Each structure stands twice: as structure tokens, then as C-alpha cells.
Amino acid sequence: MSKWENSISYPDFHRLILFSDFFNVSLDGFMKGEQIVISHL
């Protein structure tokens, strides 16, 4: 598990924005986990 998953450290704010854009969810939804992300591989 990563340091982020273990609550040891957190990614920088810019990276969080990139993640939320990649998964097409709001930053608030991404951080709170209120939206379901469906991956299309």
C-alpha cells in the first residue's frame, strides 16, 4: 500500500486535481468518495 493509502503522507494539491480530472469526478467527490468511478478498460 502507498503512503497515501496508509495516511502517512498525502499527494500535493495539483496531483489531486489531475486525479479528479482523469476519473472525471469533482475534487470534492474524489476526496470524499461520494461518486462511483467506473473504469472502461
C-alpha positions as protocol buffer text, in pm:
chain_id: "A"
residue {
  index: 1
  type: MET
  ca { x: 0 y: 0 z: 0 }
}
residue {
  index: 2
  type: SER
  ca { x: 110 y: 355 z: -64 }
}
residue {
  index: 3
  type: LYS
  ca { x: 190 y: 617 z: 198 }
}
residue {
  index: 4
  type: TRP
  ca { x: -128 y: 798 z: 90 }
}
residue {
  index: 5
  type: GLU
  ca { x: -342 y: 487 z: 147 }
}
residue {
  index: 6
  type: ASN
  ca { x: -180 y: 440 z: 489 }
}
residue {
  index: 7
  type: SER
  ca { x: -238 y: 806 z: 588 }
}
residue {
  index: 8
  type: ILE
  ca { x: 137 y: 863 z: 630 }
}
residue {
  index: 9
  type: SER
  ca { x: 152 y: 1137 z: 366 }
}
residue {
  index: 10
  type: TYR
  ca { x: -75 y: 1295 z: 108 }
}
residue {
  index: 11
  type: PRO
  ca { x: -30 y: 1391 z: -258 }
}
residue {
  index: 12
  type: ASP
  ca { x: 12 y: 1757 z: -344 }
}
residue {
  index: 13
  type: PHE
  ca { x: -297 y: 1956 z: -441 }
}
residue {
  index: 14
  type: HIS
  ca { x: -203 y: 1973 z: -809 }
}
residue {
  index: 15
  type: ARG
  ca { x: -185 y: 1593 z: -826 }
}
residue {
  index: 16
  type: LEU
  ca { x: -529 y: 1562 z: -664 }
}
residue {
  index: 17
  type: ILE
  ca { x: -674 y: 1787 z: -933 }
}
residue {
  index: 18
  type: LEU
  ca { x: -512 y: 1573 z: -1204 }
}
residue {
  index: 19
  type: PHE
  ca { x: -658 y: 1257 z: -1048 }
}
residue {
  index: 20
  type: SER
  ca { x: -1008 y: 1405 z: -1026 }
}
residue {
  index: 21
  type: ASP
  ca { x: -987 y: 1519 z: -1389 }
}
residue {
  index: 22
  type: PHE
  ca { x: -861 y: 1178 z: -1502 }
}
residue {
  index: 23
  type: PHE
  ca { x: -1153 y: 1000 z: -1332 }
}
residue {
  index: 24
  type: ASN
  ca { x: -1397 y: 1274 z: -1441 }
}
residue {
  index: 25
  type: VAL
  ca { x: -1526 y: 1346 z: -1089 }
}
residue {
  index: 26
  type: SER
  ca { x: -1530 y: 1665 z: -887 }
}
residue {
  index: 27
  type: LEU
  ca { x: -1241 y: 1721 z: -649 }
}
residue {
  index: 28
  type: ASP
  ca { x: -1486 y: 1710 z: -359 }
}
residue {
  index: 29
  type: GLY
  ca { x: -1636 y: 1383 z: -481 }
}
residue {
  index: 30
  type: PHE
  ca { x: -1291 y: 1238 z: -541 }
}
residue {
  index: 31
  type: MET
  ca { x: -1169 y: 1320 z: -191 }
}
residue {
  index: 32
  type: LYS
  ca { x: -1489 y: 1217 z: -13 }
}
residue {
  index: 33
  type: GLY
  ca { x: -1552 y: 911 z: -230 }
}
residue {
  index: 34
  type: GLU
  ca { x: -1914 y: 1007 z: -290 }
}
residue {
  index: 35
  type: GLN
  ca { x: -1913 y: 918 z: -658 }
}
residue {
  index: 36
  type: ILE
  ca { x: -1865 y: 576 z: -813 }
}
residue {
  index: 37
  type: VAL
  ca { x: -1583 y: 559 z: -1064 }
}
residue {
  index: 38
  type: ILE
  ca { x: -1630 y: 301 z: -1340 }
}
residue {
  index: 39
  type: SER
  ca { x: -1323 y: 203 z: -1538 }
}
residue {
  index: 40
  type: HIS
  ca { x: -1363 y: 116 z: -1905 }
}
residue {
  index: 41
  type: LEU
  ca { x: -1059 y: -91 z: -1997 }
}
